[in-house]
Amino acid sequence: MKVLVVDDNKNDRMLLSKMLHKNIYEVKEAGNGVEALEQIERGTPDIMISDIMMLHMDGFMPIIDIRKKRSK
């Protein structure tokens, strides 16, 4: 299962990624919503775990963008 972890706090992102990786998940990381969209363009994850309050783009915007693209 491919998991995208999105969090502007590097320590929180790394901790969650390590926990998921130990459980045999393929984990990708992004430090904000813009990076999340870039990661998604490279390959859609099965699940995204995202912080909501981040700089540049909040955690809701990547989800809204994905939904718009899928509805076209």
Biopython code that builds the backbone (N, CA, C, O; Angstrom):
import numpy as np
from Bio.PDB.StructureBuilder import StructureBuilder

atoms = [
    (1, "MET", "N", (0.850, -1.172, 0.000)),
    (1, "MET", "CA", (0.000, 0.000, 0.000)),
    (1, "MET", "C", (0.897, 1.236, 0.000)),
    (1, "MET", "O", (1.861, 1.319, 0.761)),
    (2, "LYS", "N", (0.565, 2.190, -0.862)),
    (2, "LYS", "CA", (1.318, 3.430, -0.974)),
    (2, "LYS", "C", (0.674, 4.504, -0.103)),
    (2, "LYS", "O", (-0.517, 4.787, -0.232)),
    (3, "VAL", "N", (1.472, 5.101, 0.788)),
    (3, "VAL", "CA", (0.986, 6.118, 1.712)),
    (3, "VAL", "C", (1.772, 7.411, 1.497)),
    (3, "VAL", "O", (3.001, 7.392, 1.421)),
    (4, "LEU", "N", (1.061, 8.523, 1.400)),
    (4, "LEU", "CA", (1.691, 9.837, 1.318)),
    (4, "LEU", "C", (1.463, 10.549, 2.641)),
    (4, "LEU", "O", (0.322, 10.769, 3.047)),
    (5, "VAL", "N", (2.557, 10.912, 3.317)),
    (5, "VAL", "CA", (2.493, 11.621, 4.590)),
    (5, "VAL", "C", (2.836, 13.089, 4.315)),
    (5, "VAL", "O", (3.915, 13.402, 3.813)),
    (6, "VAL", "N", (1.900, 13.983, 4.651)),
    (6, "VAL", "CA", (2.071, 15.407, 4.395)),
    (6, "VAL", "C", (2.028, 16.161, 5.718)),
    (6, "VAL", "O", (1.012, 16.158, 6.413)),
    (7, "ASP", "N", (3.132, 16.801, 6.056)),
    (7, "ASP", "CA", (3.207, 17.570, 7.298)),
    (7, "ASP", "C", (4.359, 18.546, 7.189)),
    (7, "ASP", "O", (5.442, 18.181, 6.731)),
    (8, "ASP", "N", (4.135, 19.796, 7.609)),
    (8, "ASP", "CA", (5.198, 20.785, 7.552)),
    (8, "ASP", "C", (6.182, 20.642, 8.714)),
    (8, "ASP", "O", (7.251, 21.253, 8.698)),
    (9, "ASN", "N", (5.831, 19.847, 9.711)),
    (9, "ASN", "CA", (6.751, 19.565, 10.812)),
    (9, "ASN", "C", (7.564, 18.324, 10.451)),
    (9, "ASN", "O", (7.043, 17.209, 10.428)),
    (10, "LYS", "N", (8.837, 18.537, 10.173)),
    (10, "LYS", "CA", (9.694, 17.444, 9.705)),
    (10, "LYS", "C", (9.755, 16.288, 10.703)),
    (10, "LYS", "O", (9.732, 15.125, 10.300)),
    (11, "ASN", "N", (9.834, 16.593, 11.995)),
    (11, "ASN", "CA", (9.918, 15.531, 13.006)),
    (11, "ASN", "C", (8.663, 14.669, 13.032)),
    (11, "ASN", "O", (8.749, 13.442, 13.094)),
    (12, "ASP", "N", (7.499, 15.308, 12.983)),
    (12, "ASP", "CA", (6.241, 14.552, 12.963)),
    (12, "ASP", "C", (6.140, 13.691, 11.708)),
    (12, "ASP", "O", (5.734, 12.530, 11.762)),
    (13, "ARG", "N", (6.523, 14.293, 10.566)),
    (13, "ARG", "CA", (6.481, 13.571, 9.292)),
    (13, "ARG", "C", (7.405, 12.360, 9.319)),
    (13, "ARG", "O", (7.021, 11.275, 8.881)),
    (14, "MET", "N", (8.622, 12.539, 9.830)),
    (14, "MET", "CA", (9.583, 11.433, 9.878)),
    (14, "MET", "C", (9.131, 10.334, 10.827)),
    (14, "MET", "O", (9.276, 9.152, 10.518)),
    (15, "LEU", "N", (8.585, 10.710, 11.980)),
    (15, "LEU", "CA", (8.122, 9.721, 12.952)),
    (15, "LEU", "C", (7.009, 8.855, 12.365)),
    (15, "LEU", "O", (7.050, 7.629, 12.462)),
    (16, "LEU", "N", (6.030, 9.492, 11.764)),
    (16, "LEU", "CA", (4.918, 8.741, 11.168)),
    (16, "LEU", "C", (5.406, 7.878, 10.008)),
    (16, "LEU", "O", (4.975, 6.735, 9.857)),
    (17, "SER", "N", (6.297, 8.417, 9.199)),
    (17, "SER", "CA", (6.840, 7.650, 8.075)),
    (17, "SER", "C", (7.578, 6.414, 8.549)),
    (17, "SER", "O", (7.426, 5.339, 7.967)),
    (18, "LYS", "N", (8.382, 6.553, 9.602)),
    (18, "LYS", "CA", (9.123, 5.399, 10.139)),
    (18, "LYS", "C", (8.162, 4.339, 10.674)),
    (18, "LYS", "O", (8.366, 3.144, 10.458)),
    (19, "MET", "N", (7.116, 4.778, 11.369)),
    (19, "MET", "CA", (6.143, 3.826, 11.909)),
    (19, "MET", "C", (5.445, 3.067, 10.786)),
    (19, "MET", "O", (5.250, 1.855, 10.883)),
    (20, "LEU", "N", (5.072, 3.767, 9.732)),
    (20, "LEU", "CA", (4.392, 3.124, 8.610)),
    (20, "LEU", "C", (5.341, 2.215, 7.832)),
    (20, "LEU", "O", (4.961, 1.121, 7.415)),
    (21, "HIS", "N", (6.567, 2.670, 7.642)),
    (21, "HIS", "CA", (7.540, 1.881, 6.890)),
    (21, "HIS", "C", (7.842, 0.551, 7.596)),
    (21, "HIS", "O", (8.046, -0.472, 6.942)),
    (22, "LYS", "N", (7.867, 0.573, 8.920)),
    (22, "LYS", "CA", (8.097, -0.663, 9.691)),
    (22, "LYS", "C", (6.990, -1.680, 9.431)),
    (22, "LYS", "O", (7.212, -2.888, 9.519)),
    (23, "ASN", "N", (5.803, -1.186, 9.112)),
    (23, "ASN", "CA", (4.664, -2.059, 8.844)),
    (23, "ASN", "C", (4.518, -2.367, 7.353)),
    (23, "ASN", "O", (3.432, -2.701, 6.879)),
    (24, "ILE", "N", (5.616, -2.250, 6.631)),
    (24, "ILE", "CA", (5.725, -2.640, 5.222)),
    (24, "ILE", "C", (4.850, -1.801, 4.281)),
    (24, "ILE", "O", (4.367, -2.309, 3.269)),
    (25, "TYR", "N", (4.648, -0.542, 4.607)),
    (25, "TYR", "CA", (3.981, 0.370, 3.696)),
    (25, "TYR", "C", (5.041, 1.085, 2.870)),
    (25, "TYR", "O", (6.139, 1.357, 3.357)),
    (26, "GLU", "N", (4.711, 1.386, 1.629)),
    (26, "GLU", "CA", (5.583, 2.215, 0.795)),
    (26, "GLU", "C", (5.219, 3.664, 1.114)),
    (26, "GLU", "O", (4.106, 4.102, 0.822)),
    (27, "VAL", "N", (6.147, 4.405, 1.708)),
    (27, "VAL", "CA", (5.848, 5.740, 2.217)),
    (27, "VAL", "C", (6.589, 6.810, 1.418)),
    (27, "VAL", "O", (7.791, 6.708, 1.176)),
    (28, "LYS", "N", (5.840, 7.841, 1.013)),
    (28, "LYS", "CA", (6.392, 9.049, 0.412)),
    (28, "LYS", "C", (6.053, 10.206, 1.339)),
    (28, "LYS", "O", (5.055, 10.162, 2.058)),
    (29, "GLU", "N", (6.887, 11.241, 1.320)),
    (29, "GLU", "CA", (6.677, 12.386, 2.201)),
    (29, "GLU", "C", (6.567, 13.679, 1.416)),
    (29, "GLU", "O", (7.125, 13.819, 0.328)),
    (30, "ALA", "N", (5.833, 14.625, 1.994)),
    (30, "ALA", "CA", (5.741, 15.978, 1.456)),
    (30, "ALA", "C", (5.680, 16.946, 2.636)),
    (30, "ALA", "O", (5.047, 16.670, 3.655)),
    (31, "GLY", "N", (6.350, 18.079, 2.474)),
    (31, "GLY", "CA", (6.404, 19.063, 3.558)),
    (31, "GLY", "C", (5.293, 20.094, 3.530)),
    (31, "GLY", "O", (5.162, 20.889, 4.461)),
    (32, "ASN", "N", (4.479, 20.092, 2.461)),
    (32, "ASN", "CA", (3.342, 21.009, 2.371)),
    (32, "ASN", "C", (2.413, 20.538, 1.254)),
    (32, "ASN", "O", (2.687, 19.543, 0.582)),
    (33, "GLY", "N", (1.322, 21.259, 1.068)),
    (33, "GLY", "CA", (0.334, 20.853, 0.070)),
    (33, "GLY", "C", (0.849, 20.894, -1.357)),
    (33, "GLY", "O", (0.479, 20.056, -2.179)),
    (34, "VAL", "N", (1.703, 21.867, -1.655)),
    (34, "VAL", "CA", (2.267, 21.971, -3.002)),
    (34, "VAL", "C", (3.133, 20.747, -3.300)),
    (34, "VAL", "O", (3.028, 20.153, -4.373)),
    (35, "GLU", "N", (3.981, 20.377, -2.351)),
    (35, "GLU", "CA", (4.808, 19.174, -2.515)),
    (35, "GLU", "C", (3.945, 17.926, -2.619)),
    (35, "GLU", "O", (4.273, 16.998, -3.359)),
    (36, "ALA", "N", (2.841, 17.903, -1.879)),
    (36, "ALA", "CA", (1.924, 16.756, -1.944)),
    (36, "ALA", "C", (1.377, 16.590, -3.360)),
    (36, "ALA", "O", (1.329, 15.478, -3.886)),
    (37, "LEU", "N", (0.966, 17.697, -3.971)),
    (37, "LEU", "CA", (0.445, 17.626, -5.342)),
    (37, "LEU", "C", (1.516, 17.150, -6.317)),
    (37, "LEU", "O", (1.220, 16.405, -7.252)),
    (38, "GLU", "N", (2.761, 17.577, -6.103)),
    (38, "GLU", "CA", (3.866, 17.104, -6.946)),
    (38, "GLU", "C", (4.060, 15.598, -6.793)),
    (38, "GLU", "O", (4.265, 14.894, -7.782)),
    (39, "GLN", "N", (3.995, 15.104, -5.559)),
    (39, "GLN", "CA", (4.130, 13.662, -5.304)),
    (39, "GLN", "C", (2.986, 12.894, -5.959)),
    (39, "GLN", "O", (3.197, 11.824, -6.530)),
    (40, "ILE", "N", (1.789, 13.437, -5.875)),
    (40, "ILE", "CA", (0.612, 12.777, -6.437)),
    (40, "ILE", "C", (0.719, 12.707, -7.960)),
    (40, "ILE", "O", (0.295, 11.723, -8.567)),
    (41, "GLU", "N", (1.284, 13.748, -8.580)),
    (41, "GLU", "CA", (1.485, 13.737, -10.039)),
    (41, "GLU", "C", (2.424, 12.602, -10.453)),
    (41, "GLU", "O", (2.277, 12.041, -11.539)),
    (42, "ARG", "N", (3.390, 12.264, -9.592)),
    (42, "ARG", "CA", (4.343, 11.189, -9.881)),
    (42, "ARG", "C", (3.708, 9.812, -9.706)),
    (42, "ARG", "O", (4.177, 8.834, -10.289)),
    (43, "GLY", "N", (2.668, 9.731, -8.926)),
    (43, "GLY", "CA", (1.999, 8.454, -8.678)),
    (43, "GLY", "C", (0.996, 8.598, -7.554)),
    (43, "GLY", "O", (1.345, 9.010, -6.448)),
    (44, "THR", "N", (-0.242, 8.260, -7.834)),
    (44, "THR", "CA", (-1.312, 8.434, -6.848)),
    (44, "THR", "C", (-1.153, 7.457, -5.688)),
    (44, "THR", "O", (-1.052, 6.250, -5.912)),
    (45, "PRO", "N", (-1.128, 7.957, -4.445)),
    (45, "PRO", "CA", (-1.045, 7.055, -3.295)),
    (45, "PRO", "C", (-2.395, 6.384, -3.042)),
    (45, "PRO", "O", (-3.435, 6.848, -3.510)),
    (46, "ASP", "N", (-2.353, 5.292, -2.298)),
    (46, "ASP", "CA", (-3.599, 4.637, -1.890)),
    (46, "ASP", "C", (-4.277, 5.420, -0.779)),
    (46, "ASP", "O", (-5.502, 5.429, -0.660)),
    (47, "ILE", "N", (-3.454, 6.081, 0.036)),
    (47, "ILE", "CA", (-3.976, 6.873, 1.153)),
    (47, "ILE", "C", (-3.039, 8.042, 1.408)),
    (47, "ILE", "O", (-1.827, 7.937, 1.220)),
    (48, "MET", "N", (-3.620, 9.165, 1.842)),
    (48, "MET", "CA", (-2.827, 10.338, 2.201)),
    (48, "MET", "C", (-3.164, 10.722, 3.631)),
    (48, "MET", "O", (-4.334, 10.876, 3.984)),
    (49, "ILE", "N", (-2.144, 10.874, 4.442)),
    (49, "ILE", "CA", (-2.310, 11.336, 5.817)),
    (49, "ILE", "C", (-1.722, 12.742, 5.853)),
    (49, "ILE", "O", (-0.535, 12.925, 5.586)),
    (50, "SER", "N", (-2.542, 13.730, 6.179)),
    (50, "SER", "CA", (-2.090, 15.113, 6.050)),
    (50, "SER", "C", (-2.407, 15.955, 7.277)),
    (50, "SER", "O", (-3.479, 15.854, 7.874)),
    (51, "ASP", "N", (-1.443, 16.780, 7.625)),
    (51, "ASP", "CA", (-1.667, 17.862, 8.577)),
    (51, "ASP", "C", (-2.613, 18.836, 7.882)),
    (51, "ASP", "O", (-2.604, 18.920, 6.654)),
    (52, "ILE", "N", (-3.408, 19.559, 8.618)),
    (52, "ILE", "CA", (-4.342, 20.496, 8.014)),
    (52, "ILE", "C", (-3.751, 21.908, 7.953)),
    (52, "ILE", "O", (-3.834, 22.567, 6.916)),
    (53, "MET", "N", (-3.162, 22.370, 9.046)),
    (53, "MET", "CA", (-2.648, 23.738, 9.108)),
    (53, "MET", "C", (-1.181, 23.765, 8.695)),
    (53, "MET", "O", (-0.288, 23.440, 9.478)),
    (54, "MET", "N", (-0.953, 24.165, 7.430)),
    (54, "MET", "CA", (0.402, 24.254, 6.894)),
    (54, "MET", "C", (0.530, 25.546, 6.098)),
    (54, "MET", "O", (-0.470, 26.137, 5.690)),
    (55, "LEU", "N", (1.759, 25.975, 5.883)),
    (55, "LEU", "CA", (2.022, 27.145, 5.057)),
    (55, "LEU", "C", (1.836, 26.789, 3.589)),
    (55, "LEU", "O", (1.845, 25.614, 3.221)),
    (56, "HIS", "N", (1.670, 27.799, 2.761)),
    (56, "HIS", "CA", (1.552, 27.691, 1.303)),
    (56, "HIS", "C", (0.215, 27.112, 0.856)),
    (56, "HIS", "O", (-0.437, 27.678, -0.021)),
    (57, "MET", "N", (-0.198, 26.011, 1.436)),
    (57, "MET", "CA", (-1.445, 25.362, 1.045)),
    (57, "MET", "C", (-1.857, 24.450, 2.199)),
    (57, "MET", "O", (-1.061, 23.630, 2.655)),
    (58, "ASP", "N", (-3.096, 24.589, 2.673)),
    (58, "ASP", "CA", (-3.532, 23.749, 3.789)),
    (58, "ASP", "C", (-3.753, 22.308, 3.337)),
    (58, "ASP", "O", (-3.685, 22.011, 2.145)),
    (59, "GLY", "N", (-4.012, 21.431, 4.273)),
    (59, "GLY", "CA", (-4.162, 20.010, 3.986)),
    (59, "GLY", "C", (-5.408, 19.636, 3.209)),
    (59, "GLY", "O", (-5.500, 18.526, 2.685)),
    (60, "PHE", "N", (-6.373, 20.548, 3.125)),
    (60, "PHE", "CA", (-7.595, 20.275, 2.365)),
    (60, "PHE", "C", (-7.407, 20.482, 0.862)),
    (60, "PHE", "O", (-8.029, 19.789, 0.057)),
    (61, "MET", "N", (-6.562, 21.422, 0.487)),
    (61, "MET", "CA", (-6.430, 21.798, -0.927)),
    (61, "MET", "C", (-5.962, 20.650, -1.831)),
    (61, "MET", "O", (-6.511, 20.503, -2.923)),
    (62, "PRO", "N", (-4.985, 19.834, -1.439)),
    (62, "PRO", "CA", (-4.625, 18.705, -2.315)),
    (62, "PRO", "C", (-5.792, 17.743, -2.541)),
    (62, "PRO", "O", (-5.950, 17.201, -3.635)),
    (63, "ILE", "N", (-6.599, 17.534, -1.514)),
    (63, "ILE", "CA", (-7.745, 16.633, -1.641)),
    (63, "ILE", "C", (-8.766, 17.220, -2.613)),
    (63, "ILE", "O", (-9.306, 16.504, -3.456)),
    (64, "ILE", "N", (-9.030, 18.517, -2.495)),
    (64, "ILE", "CA", (-9.963, 19.188, -3.399)),
    (64, "ILE", "C", (-9.448, 19.109, -4.831)),
    (64, "ILE", "O", (-10.218, 18.857, -5.757)),
    (65, "ASP", "N", (-8.146, 19.323, -5.015)),
    (65, "ASP", "CA", (-7.549, 19.265, -6.348)),
    (65, "ASP", "C", (-7.673, 17.869, -6.959)),
    (65, "ASP", "O", (-7.992, 17.736, -8.141)),
    (66, "ILE", "N", (-7.423, 16.839, -6.168)),
    (66, "ILE", "CA", (-7.544, 15.454, -6.646)),
    (66, "ILE", "C", (-8.985, 15.171, -7.072)),
    (66, "ILE", "O", (-9.218, 14.574, -8.123)),
    (67, "ARG", "N", (-9.943, 15.597, -6.261)),
    (67, "ARG", "CA", (-11.354, 15.353, -6.577)),
    (67, "ARG", "C", (-11.765, 16.057, -7.872)),
    (67, "ARG", "O", (-12.515, 15.498, -8.672)),
    (68, "LYS", "N", (-11.278, 17.274, -8.076)),
    (68, "LYS", "CA", (-11.598, 18.009, -9.304)),
    (68, "LYS", "C", (-11.048, 17.277, -10.517)),
    (68, "LYS", "O", (-11.736, 17.150, -11.529)),
    (69, "LYS", "N", (-9.820, 16.799, -10.426)),
    (69, "LYS", "CA", (-9.199, 16.094, -11.556)),
    (69, "LYS", "C", (-9.909, 14.785, -11.861)),
    (69, "LYS", "O", (-10.047, 14.418, -13.028)),
    (70, "ARG", "N", (-10.358, 14.081, -10.844)),
    (70, "ARG", "CA", (-11.044, 12.807, -11.054)),
    (70, "ARG", "C", (-12.447, 12.970, -11.607)),
    (70, "ARG", "O", (-12.959, 12.071, -12.274)),
    (71, "SER", "N", (-13.080, 14.118, -11.336)),
    (71, "SER", "CA", (-14.450, 14.319, -11.801)),
    (71, "SER", "C", (-14.504, 14.772, -13.267)),
    (71, "SER", "O", (-15.581, 14.811, -13.862)),
    (72, "LYS", "N", (-13.362, 15.110, -13.841)),
    (72, "LYS", "CA", (-13.327, 15.566, -15.245)),
    (72, "LYS", "C", (-13.406, 14.412, -16.206)),
    (72, "LYS", "O", (-13.389, 14.618, -17.420)),
]
sb = StructureBuilder()
sb.init_structure("model")
sb.init_model(0)
sb.init_chain("A")
sb.init_seg("    ")
for serial, (resi, resn, name, xyz) in enumerate(atoms, 1):
    if name == "N":
        sb.init_residue(resn, " ", resi, " ")
    sb.init_atom(name, np.array(xyz, "f"), 0.0, 1.0, " ", f" {name:<3s}", serial, name[0])
structure = sb.get_structure()
